[in-house]
Amino acid sequence: MDQPAPKPLTEDEDQAEQQKDGGLLHALGTGVITGAADDDPSAIGTYASAGAKFGLTFLWIAPVVLPMMYVVVYVSAKLGQVYGKGLFAIVRDRYPRWILYPIVLGAFVGNLIEAAANLGGIGAALNLLVPLPISTIVVGAAVAILAFQIFGSYTLLRNIFRWLALALFAYVAAAILAKPDPYEILRGTFIPHVRFDADFLSMIVACIGTSLSAYIYTWQSNQEVEEEIAQGRHTLRQRKGATDAELRKTRRDVVIGMLFSNVILYFIILSTGATLHPAGQTEIESAAQAAAALEPLAGAGAKYLFALGVVGVGFLAVPVMTTGAAYDLVQGAGRKGSLHARPSEAKLFYGTIAAVTALAVGLNFLGFNPMRALVWSGIVQGFSVPPLLFLMMLMTNDKAVMGDWINGWLTNLLGWITTLVTFAATVCLIVTWFL
C-alpha cells in the first residue's frame, strides 16, 4: 500500500458503535440498503413480468443469480474499503481516460434513465392508493426525495433507507396470499426450464442485468467510503487498508443484503407466476395493471401489498440512483463529493443530484410507459454490466490497488464465472435477435 492503514476499531468497539447508533438497525449494515436498492421498481417490474410471462418455471433464476449478486457487491465494497475511494475514482487513478469516460457516461445515463423510470413506477403504484394524477405524484415524490438528500444528514438518510427496505416484505405476503401449489414451487425452483428464443433469453438478460445493476457497484463502493468518513477517517491516508475483522464484517453485510434481495426477487416472481400467468395475463403494461390484476386472483390485500412495495422501495432507490450519478460525474471529473459535505462545500456534487432529479422528472412527461421502460432499463443494464465487472475483477487482483487484500481463489472463481455468464447472456441475446 502507498500509506499505512490506521488503527481500526476492534470488534468490541465496533459492536459498541452499533449499539450507540441504532442497535440492530445499524448492525444490519450497508448491505441491506444495497440489497433493497437492487430490488428497485425497475427490478420489481422485471421480475413481475418474468413471473407473469413464464410462471413458476422461472423461479430457478433466483438461486442461480444469488452467488453472482454476492460476489459483485463484495468486490465493489472491498475496493471502496481498502483503496479508500469510490469505484470511478479508482478507475480514474488506474486506467486511461478513453476507458474511464465511456463507462462513466454509460453509468451516468443509466442512473438517469433508471431514476426516471422508477419515479414513474412510484407514481403509477401510488396512484392505486391515493386519487391523485400520476404526474403530480411524480413531482411531489421527486421534491420530497431531493429535500431529504440536500437537507438531511448521511446518518438520517442511512437509517431512513433501512426502514424503507422493510416495505419489500410486502411481496412475501402477496405471494402467500396467492396460495401457490407447493409442488410447482419446488419444481420451478430446483429444475431449470430454459427456452432458446428471444423472449426467454431477453428476460434472463433483464433479470441478470437488474440483479447486477451497475449503479449497485458504484453505490456500494461509495458507501464504504462514507461509512469510514462517519468513523472519523476523513483523509485518504486514514481510509486506506483494512483488517480481517473489517472484511469479515463487510462479507457479512453483503451476504445479508444480497440474501434479502434475492428472497424478495423470488417472491415477486412467485406472486405473479402463481396468479397472472395461469390466468393468461402474461403481458404487464404498467405497475397499476400488475397490482390491480392480483386483486381478483389473490384478494385486495395482494393488490395493495404489491403497490406498497413499489412505493416504499422506490423512495429508497431513486436517491441511490441520483446520488450515484453524482458520484459517477464528480469522480470521473477528478472532483470530490460526499453526503457528509454540506451543499456549499460540494456544489458540483449536490448540483448534479438536483439536475439528475429534474431531468428524471422531465422524462416522465414524454409519455413513455413506466413498466415497459423499467423492463427495458433492466435489459440495458445487462449490456453495461460485463465490461464494468471485468474492470472490477482486474482491480481487485491488482496489488497496486489492493495491496495484500487481493482476491482469494473463491472470490476469483465466483467473480470470473459471473463475468463470463454476463458476457455469454448478452451474446446469446444478440444472436437470437439476428436469427
C-alpha positions as CSV (number, residue, x, y, z in Angstrom):
1,M,0.0,0.0,0.0
2,D,1.1,3.6,-0.5
3,Q,0.4,4.5,3.1
4,P,0.0,2.5,6.3
5,A,-3.6,1.8,7.4
6,P,-4.9,3.5,10.5
7,K,-5.6,1.5,13.7
8,P,-9.2,0.3,13.1
9,L,-12.0,-0.3,15.5
10,T,-11.8,-3.6,17.3
11,E,-14.8,-5.9,17.1
12,D,-15.8,-4.9,20.6
13,E,-15.5,-1.2,19.7
14,D,-17.5,-1.8,16.5
15,Q,-20.3,-3.5,18.4
16,A,-20.3,-0.6,20.9
17,E,-20.6,1.8,18.0
18,Q,-23.5,-0.2,16.6
19,Q,-25.4,-0.1,19.9
20,K,-24.8,3.6,20.2
21,D,-26.1,4.3,16.7
22,G,-29.3,2.3,16.5
23,G,-28.5,-1.2,17.7
24,L,-29.9,-3.9,15.4
25,L,-30.8,-1.4,12.8
26,H,-27.2,-0.2,12.5
27,A,-25.9,-3.8,12.7
28,L,-27.7,-4.7,9.5
29,G,-25.1,-2.7,7.7
30,T,-25.0,-1.0,4.3
31,G,-25.5,-4.3,2.6
32,V,-29.3,-4.3,3.3
33,I,-29.6,-0.8,1.8
34,T,-27.8,-2.0,-1.3
35,G,-29.9,-5.2,-1.4
36,A,-33.1,-3.2,-1.1
37,A,-32.0,-0.7,-3.8
38,D,-31.2,-3.7,-6.0
39,D,-35.0,-4.6,-5.8
40,D,-35.9,-1.1,-7.0
41,P,-39.1,-0.6,-9.1
42,S,-37.1,-1.5,-12.2
43,A,-36.3,-4.9,-10.7
44,I,-39.9,-5.3,-9.4
45,G,-41.2,-4.6,-12.9
46,T,-38.7,-7.1,-14.5
47,Y,-39.4,-9.9,-12.0
48,A,-43.2,-9.3,-12.1
49,S,-43.0,-9.5,-15.9
50,A,-41.0,-12.7,-15.8
51,G,-43.5,-14.4,-13.4
52,A,-46.5,-13.3,-15.5
53,K,-44.9,-14.4,-18.8
54,F,-43.2,-17.7,-17.8
55,G,-44.9,-18.6,-14.5
56,L,-43.3,-20.6,-11.7
57,T,-40.9,-22.3,-14.2
58,F,-38.8,-19.1,-13.9
59,L,-38.2,-19.4,-10.2
60,W,-34.8,-21.1,-10.7
61,I,-33.3,-17.8,-11.7
62,A,-33.2,-16.7,-8.0
63,P,-30.8,-19.3,-6.6
64,V,-28.7,-19.0,-9.8
65,V,-28.1,-15.3,-9.5
66,L,-27.6,-15.2,-5.7
67,P,-23.8,-16.1,-5.7
68,M,-23.3,-13.7,-8.6
69,M,-25.1,-10.9,-6.7
70,Y,-22.9,-11.6,-3.7
71,V,-19.6,-11.5,-5.4
72,V,-20.1,-8.4,-7.5
73,V,-21.2,-6.4,-4.5
74,Y,-18.5,-7.8,-2.3
75,V,-15.6,-6.9,-4.6
76,S,-17.1,-3.4,-5.0
77,A,-17.3,-3.0,-1.3
78,K,-13.8,-4.2,-0.9
79,L,-12.5,-1.7,-3.4
80,G,-14.0,1.2,-1.5
81,Q,-13.0,-0.1,1.9
82,V,-9.3,-0.9,1.0
83,Y,-8.5,1.8,-1.5
84,G,-10.4,4.5,0.3
85,K,-12.1,5.9,-2.8
86,G,-15.3,5.2,-4.8
87,L,-15.3,3.0,-7.9
88,F,-14.8,5.5,-10.6
89,A,-12.2,7.5,-8.7
90,I,-10.2,4.2,-8.6
91,V,-10.8,3.7,-12.3
92,R,-9.6,7.3,-12.9
93,D,-6.4,6.6,-10.9
94,R,-5.6,3.3,-12.7
95,Y,-6.8,3.5,-16.3
96,P,-6.6,5.9,-19.3
97,R,-9.3,8.4,-20.0
98,W,-10.5,6.6,-23.1
99,I,-11.6,3.8,-20.8
100,L,-12.9,6.0,-18.0
101,Y,-15.1,8.4,-19.9
102,P,-17.2,5.9,-21.8
103,I,-18.1,3.9,-18.7
104,V,-18.7,7.0,-16.6
105,L,-21.1,8.2,-19.4
106,G,-22.8,4.9,-19.6
107,A,-23.3,4.7,-15.8
108,F,-24.5,8.3,-15.6
109,V,-27.0,7.9,-18.3
110,G,-28.1,4.5,-16.9
111,N,-28.7,6.1,-13.5
112,L,-30.7,8.9,-15.0
113,I,-33.0,6.6,-17.0
114,E,-33.4,4.3,-14.0
115,A,-34.3,7.2,-11.8
116,A,-36.9,8.5,-14.3
117,A,-38.4,5.1,-14.8
118,N,-38.5,4.5,-11.0
119,L,-40.2,7.8,-10.4
120,G,-42.8,6.7,-12.9
121,G,-43.2,3.4,-11.1
122,I,-43.8,5.2,-7.8
123,G,-46.4,7.4,-9.5
124,A,-48.3,4.5,-11.1
125,A,-48.2,2.4,-7.9
126,L,-49.1,5.3,-5.5
127,N,-52.0,6.2,-7.8
128,L,-53.6,3.0,-6.7
129,L,-53.6,4.2,-3.1
130,V,-54.4,7.9,-3.5
131,P,-56.6,9.5,-6.1
132,L,-54.1,12.0,-7.5
133,P,-52.7,12.3,-11.0
134,I,-49.6,10.3,-11.7
135,S,-47.7,13.4,-12.8
136,T,-48.5,15.2,-9.6
137,I,-47.3,12.2,-7.6
138,V,-44.0,12.0,-9.6
139,V,-43.2,15.7,-9.0
140,G,-44.1,15.5,-5.3
141,A,-42.1,12.4,-4.7
142,A,-39.1,13.9,-6.5
143,V,-39.2,17.1,-4.4
144,A,-39.5,15.2,-1.2
145,I,-36.6,12.9,-2.1
146,L,-34.4,15.8,-3.1
147,A,-35.1,17.7,0.1
148,F,-34.0,14.7,2.2
149,Q,-30.8,14.4,0.2
150,I,-29.9,18.1,0.4
151,F,-31.0,18.9,3.9
152,G,-30.7,15.6,5.7
153,S,-27.5,14.1,7.2
154,Y,-25.9,11.0,5.9
155,T,-26.9,9.1,9.2
156,L,-30.5,10.2,8.8
157,L,-30.6,9.0,5.2
158,R,-29.0,5.7,6.0
159,N,-31.5,5.0,8.8
160,I,-34.5,6.0,6.7
161,F,-33.3,3.7,3.9
162,R,-33.1,0.8,6.3
163,W,-36.7,1.3,7.4
164,L,-37.9,1.7,3.8
165,A,-36.2,-1.7,3.0
166,L,-38.8,-3.4,5.1
167,A,-41.5,-2.5,2.6
168,L,-40.2,-5.3,0.4
169,F,-41.6,-7.9,2.7
170,A,-44.9,-6.9,1.2
171,Y,-44.0,-9.3,-1.7
172,V,-43.6,-12.2,0.7
173,A,-47.1,-11.5,2.0
174,A,-48.5,-11.1,-1.5
175,A,-47.1,-14.4,-2.6
176,I,-48.6,-16.2,0.4
177,L,-52.0,-14.7,-0.4
178,A,-51.7,-16.1,-3.9
179,K,-51.7,-19.7,-2.5
180,P,-49.3,-21.3,-5.0
181,D,-49.0,-25.0,-5.5
182,P,-46.0,-26.3,-3.3
183,Y,-45.1,-29.0,-5.8
184,E,-44.9,-26.5,-8.7
185,I,-42.8,-24.2,-6.5
186,L,-40.3,-26.9,-5.8
187,R,-40.1,-28.0,-9.4
188,G,-39.7,-24.4,-10.7
189,T,-37.0,-23.6,-8.1
190,F,-34.8,-26.7,-8.5
191,I,-35.4,-27.8,-12.1
192,P,-34.3,-25.1,-14.5
193,H,-36.5,-24.7,-17.5
194,V,-34.7,-22.9,-20.4
195,R,-36.0,-21.9,-23.8
196,F,-33.7,-20.7,-26.6
197,D,-35.8,-17.9,-28.0
198,A,-35.5,-14.1,-28.0
199,D,-38.3,-13.6,-25.4
200,F,-36.9,-16.0,-22.9
201,L,-33.3,-15.0,-23.3
202,S,-34.1,-11.3,-23.2
203,M,-35.9,-11.9,-19.8
204,I,-32.8,-13.8,-18.5
205,V,-30.6,-10.9,-19.5
206,A,-33.0,-8.4,-18.0
207,C,-33.0,-10.4,-14.7
208,I,-29.3,-10.7,-14.6
209,G,-28.9,-7.0,-15.6
210,T,-31.2,-5.7,-13.0
211,S,-29.9,-8.1,-10.3
212,L,-26.3,-7.0,-11.0
213,S,-27.1,-3.4,-12.0
214,A,-24.1,-1.1,-12.4
215,Y,-25.4,1.5,-10.1
216,I,-25.2,-1.0,-7.3
217,Y,-21.5,-1.3,-7.7
218,T,-20.8,2.4,-7.5
219,W,-23.2,2.9,-4.7
220,Q,-21.7,0.1,-2.5
221,S,-18.1,1.3,-3.0
222,N,-19.0,4.8,-2.2
223,Q,-21.0,3.8,0.9
224,E,-17.9,2.0,2.3
225,V,-16.1,5.3,1.9
226,E,-19.0,7.3,3.5
227,E,-19.0,4.8,6.4
228,E,-15.3,5.3,7.0
229,I,-15.8,9.1,7.0
230,A,-18.6,8.7,9.5
231,Q,-16.0,6.9,11.8
232,G,-13.7,10.0,11.6
233,R,-11.4,8.8,8.7
234,H,-11.6,12.0,6.7
235,T,-8.3,11.7,4.7
236,L,-7.3,9.1,2.1
237,R,-4.3,8.0,4.2
238,Q,-6.6,7.2,7.1
239,R,-9.1,5.2,5.0
240,K,-6.6,3.1,3.1
241,G,-6.2,-0.5,4.2
242,A,-8.4,-2.9,6.1
243,T,-8.2,-5.6,8.7
244,D,-9.5,-9.2,8.6
245,A,-12.3,-8.2,11.1
246,E,-13.4,-5.3,8.9
247,L,-13.5,-7.5,5.8
248,R,-15.4,-10.2,7.7
249,K,-18.0,-7.6,8.7
250,T,-18.2,-6.4,5.1
251,R,-18.8,-10.0,3.9
252,R,-21.5,-10.5,6.5
253,D,-23.2,-7.3,5.5
254,V,-23.1,-8.2,1.8
255,V,-24.3,-11.8,2.4
256,I,-27.3,-10.5,4.5
257,G,-28.1,-7.8,2.0
258,M,-27.9,-10.0,-1.1
259,L,-29.8,-12.8,0.5
260,F,-32.5,-10.3,1.5
261,S,-32.6,-9.0,-2.1
262,N,-32.7,-12.5,-3.6
263,V,-35.6,-13.7,-1.4
264,I,-37.6,-10.7,-2.5
265,L,-36.8,-11.4,-6.1
266,Y,-38.0,-15.0,-5.6
267,F,-41.3,-13.9,-4.0
268,I,-42.1,-11.3,-6.7
269,I,-41.8,-14.0,-9.4
270,L,-43.8,-16.3,-7.2
271,S,-46.7,-13.9,-6.6
272,T,-47.2,-13.1,-10.3
273,G,-46.3,-16.5,-11.6
274,A,-48.9,-18.2,-9.4
275,T,-51.7,-15.7,-10.3
276,L,-51.2,-13.8,-13.5
277,H,-49.6,-16.5,-15.6
278,P,-52.2,-19.2,-15.1
279,A,-54.9,-16.6,-15.7
280,G,-53.5,-15.8,-19.1
281,Q,-52.3,-12.3,-18.1
282,T,-48.8,-12.7,-19.4
283,E,-48.1,-9.1,-20.6
284,I,-47.7,-6.4,-17.9
285,E,-48.0,-2.9,-19.3
286,S,-48.0,-0.9,-16.1
287,A,-47.4,-1.1,-12.3
288,A,-51.1,-0.4,-11.8
289,Q,-52.1,-3.3,-14.1
290,A,-49.7,-5.7,-12.3
291,A,-51.1,-4.8,-8.9
292,A,-54.7,-4.5,-9.9
293,A,-54.6,-7.8,-11.7
294,L,-53.7,-9.5,-8.4
295,E,-56.9,-8.4,-6.7
296,P,-59.5,-10.8,-8.3
297,L,-56.9,-13.6,-8.2
298,A,-55.4,-13.2,-4.7
299,G,-57.6,-10.6,-3.0
300,A,-57.4,-6.9,-2.4
301,G,-54.6,-7.4,0.1
302,A,-52.2,-8.7,-2.5
303,K,-53.0,-5.7,-4.7
304,Y,-52.2,-3.1,-2.0
305,L,-49.2,-5.0,-0.8
306,F,-47.7,-5.1,-4.3
307,A,-48.3,-1.4,-4.7
308,L,-46.9,-0.6,-1.3
309,G,-43.7,-2.5,-2.1
310,V,-43.1,-0.4,-5.3
311,V,-43.7,2.9,-3.4
312,G,-41.6,2.0,-0.4
313,V,-38.5,0.8,-2.2
314,G,-38.9,3.5,-4.9
315,F,-38.3,6.1,-2.3
316,L,-35.2,4.2,-1.3
317,A,-33.9,3.5,-4.8
318,V,-34.4,6.9,-6.5
319,P,-31.9,8.8,-4.2
320,V,-29.5,5.9,-4.6
321,M,-29.6,6.5,-8.4
322,T,-29.4,10.3,-8.3
323,T,-26.7,10.3,-5.7
324,G,-24.9,7.5,-7.7
325,A,-25.0,9.7,-10.8
326,A,-23.4,12.5,-8.8
327,Y,-20.7,10.2,-7.5
328,D,-20.0,9.0,-11.1
329,L,-19.7,12.5,-12.5
330,V,-17.6,14.1,-9.8
331,Q,-15.2,11.1,-9.6
332,G,-14.9,10.9,-13.4
333,A,-14.0,14.6,-13.4
334,G,-11.5,14.2,-10.6
335,R,-13.6,16.2,-8.1
336,K,-14.7,15.4,-4.6
337,G,-18.2,14.8,-3.4
338,S,-19.7,13.3,-0.3
339,L,-23.0,13.1,1.5
340,H,-21.1,14.2,4.6
341,A,-20.3,17.6,2.9
342,R,-22.7,20.5,3.0
343,P,-24.1,21.7,-0.3
344,S,-22.0,24.8,-0.1
345,E,-18.9,22.6,0.2
346,A,-19.7,20.3,-2.7
347,K,-21.6,22.4,-5.2
348,L,-21.0,20.1,-8.2
349,F,-22.0,17.0,-6.3
350,Y,-25.3,18.4,-5.0
351,G,-25.9,20.3,-8.2
352,T,-25.7,17.1,-10.1
353,I,-28.1,15.4,-7.7
354,A,-30.6,18.2,-8.3
355,A,-30.1,18.3,-12.1
356,V,-30.5,14.5,-12.4
357,T,-33.7,14.6,-10.3
358,A,-35.1,17.4,-12.5
359,L,-34.2,15.5,-15.7
360,A,-35.7,12.3,-14.4
361,V,-39.0,14.1,-13.6
362,G,-38.9,15.7,-17.1
363,L,-38.5,12.3,-18.8
364,N,-41.8,11.2,-17.2
365,F,-43.7,13.9,-19.2
366,L,-42.6,12.4,-22.5
367,G,-45.3,9.8,-22.4
368,F,-43.4,6.5,-22.0
369,N,-44.9,3.5,-20.3
370,P,-43.3,3.2,-16.9
371,M,-43.4,-0.6,-16.5
372,R,-42.2,-1.2,-20.1
373,A,-39.4,1.3,-19.5
374,L,-38.5,-0.5,-16.3
375,V,-38.1,-3.8,-18.0
376,W,-36.1,-2.3,-20.9
377,S,-33.8,-0.4,-18.4
378,G,-33.1,-3.8,-16.9
379,I,-32.0,-5.1,-20.4
380,V,-29.8,-2.0,-20.9
381,Q,-28.2,-2.7,-17.5
382,G,-27.5,-6.2,-18.8
383,F,-25.3,-4.8,-21.6
384,S,-23.4,-2.4,-19.3
385,V,-22.6,-5.0,-16.6
386,P,-19.9,-7.2,-18.3
387,P,-17.2,-4.5,-19.1
388,L,-17.5,-2.8,-15.7
389,L,-17.4,-6.1,-13.8
390,F,-14.3,-7.1,-15.9
391,L,-12.6,-3.9,-14.7
392,M,-13.6,-4.6,-11.1
393,M,-12.1,-8.1,-11.2
394,L,-8.9,-6.7,-12.7
395,M,-8.6,-4.0,-10.0
396,T,-9.3,-6.4,-7.0
397,N,-6.4,-8.6,-8.3
398,D,-4.1,-5.6,-8.7
399,K,-1.6,-5.3,-5.8
400,A,-1.1,-1.6,-6.6
401,V,-4.8,-1.1,-5.8
402,M,-5.4,-3.7,-3.1
403,G,-2.0,-4.4,-1.6
404,D,-2.2,-7.5,0.5
405,W,-6.0,-7.7,0.1
406,I,-6.3,-9.0,-3.4
407,N,-9.0,-11.6,-4.1
408,G,-8.7,-15.1,-2.8
409,W,-9.3,-18.1,-5.0
410,L,-13.1,-18.5,-4.2
411,T,-13.8,-14.8,-4.8
412,N,-11.9,-15.0,-8.1
413,L,-13.7,-18.2,-9.1
414,L,-17.2,-16.7,-8.5
415,G,-16.2,-13.4,-9.9
416,W,-14.8,-14.6,-13.2
417,I,-17.7,-17.1,-13.7
418,T,-20.1,-14.2,-13.1
419,T,-18.2,-12.1,-15.6
420,L,-18.3,-14.9,-18.2
421,V,-22.0,-15.5,-17.6
422,T,-22.9,-11.9,-18.1
423,F,-20.9,-11.7,-21.3
424,A,-22.5,-15.0,-22.5
425,A,-26.0,-14.0,-21.7
426,T,-25.6,-10.7,-23.7
427,V,-24.1,-12.5,-26.7
428,C,-26.9,-15.1,-26.7
429,L,-29.4,-12.3,-26.7
430,I,-27.7,-10.6,-29.7
431,V,-27.6,-13.8,-31.6
432,T,-31.3,-14.5,-31.1
433,W,-32.1,-11.1,-32.5
434,F,-30.2,-11.8,-35.7
435,L,-31.6,-15.3,-36.0
